[in-house]
């Protein structure tokens, strides 16, 4: 049996994710959850839902979260980490509030949260913290004993997150025809967000010029590109590009879009492109539609060979990284000195989101941060 790892003071891990529909009848109600408060008509939501209907009304994200849960539980068991793992979503079942209610009923008193978003941004961090605060407020109104909540630090530059992506790019390059392989361009993709949200992402000292969101993605892209050069002997040109824009046309969002980028690279004479979705933990709908469907169709129209590298998903190295992050954070909470594990130029992220980090346009309470009570 492995030696027991110490997660004290924590008694549970919560996997917190976005959620997605699991059948055609779920699509519009799911999108109503996602867009609640924006006054979007149901007919418009049906149009937006066509992306989901192309795949039978099923988003792959819930199945991928189940696979990640299995990987985490397997890794914890094999390495002597006695920590139960729960799962809750922002926008679909199992809903976060229901899961926290279950955890309270099970007597969980100190909970660590892992979000399926590796980078700093309002939608990828602060909004989840607001969701946690809302759920805790509901439980408080019900008279339940509330668990104390902490969030694991951003893991964008942890080796267990980066190494699987390096391998994915290497496999995609190897899958290209030999006559275009060495000249292939790497397009590192992530979710576009409003420029204003990017500029205020991360702690206040990183605000401006894309903030921590762009800076962190660029750091990961460099890590992968450098590793590819070291392992293949070929220095592939690369660029950080964006996908999945969903906002009003008059609001500036991060650019260039992946489809525009493919067209520009083709016009410049690039012989092939590897699309590497470094901004996504798993192959959910944005990856399946915006890259595997829309961007691939653009590449075929151009006659441009493309490959799409794999996301991290439930890779055992990612599960191991989560275990290491848990043990690290637990040691910090016990007052022990630790050496956080991180690659690249930026170093390990903060354990506690500081005041002013990834602010919302309209201030709302958020849990698990320096500007909020633990509960």
HUDA-V287007 format. One record per backbone hydrogen bond with DSSP energy under -1.0 kcal/mol. NH is the residue of the N-H (numbers start at 1). CO is the residue of the C=O. Records with the same first field share a line. If there is no record, write none. Layout:
NH->CO + CO
This chain:
5->80
10->7
11->110
13->84
14->112
15->86
16->114
17->88
23->57
26->23
30->26
31->27
32->28
33->29
34->30
35->31
38->35
45->41
46->42
47->43
48->44
49->45
50->47
51->48
53->49
54->50
55->52
56->53
57->52
58->55
59->21
64->60
65->61
66->62
67->63
68->64
69->65
70->66
71->67
72->68
73->69
74->70
75->71
76->72
77->73
78->74
79->75
81->76
83->81
86->13
88->15
89->94
90->17
91->18
96->89
99->95
100->96
101->97
102->98
103->99
104->100
105->101
106->102
107->104
108->103
111->148
112->12
113->150
114->14
116->16
117->115
125->121
126->121
127->122
129->125
130->126
131->127
132->128
133->129
134->130
135->131
136->132
137->133
138->134
139->135
140->136
141->137
142->138
143->140
144->139
148->109
149->374
150->111
152->113
156->118
158->155
161->158
162->158
163->159
166->162
167->163
168->164
169->165
170->166
171->167
172->168
173->169
174->170
175->171
176->173
180->177
181->177
184->181
185->272
186->237
187->274
188->239
189->276
190->241
192->243
195->252
198->194
199->195
201->198
206->203
207->204
208->199
211->208
212->201
214->210
215->211
216->212
217->213
218->214
219->215
220->216
221->217
222->218
223->219
224->220
225->221
226->222
227->223
228->224
229->225
230->226
231->227
232->228
233->229
236->234
239->186
241->188
242->256
243->190
251->248
254->193
258->242
261->257
262->258
263->259
264->260
265->261
266->262
267->263
268->264
269->266
270->265
273->305
274->185
275->307
276->187
278->276
279->189
280->277
284->282
288->284
289->285
291->287
292->287
294->289
295->290
296->291
297->293
298->294
299->295
300->296
301->297
302->298
303->299
304->299
307->273
309->275
313->281
315->312
318->315
319->315
320->316
321->317
322->318
323->319
324->320
325->321
326->322
327->323
328->324
329->325
330->326
331->327
332->328
333->329
334->330
335->332
336->331
343->157
357->354
358->202
367->129
370->353
372->369
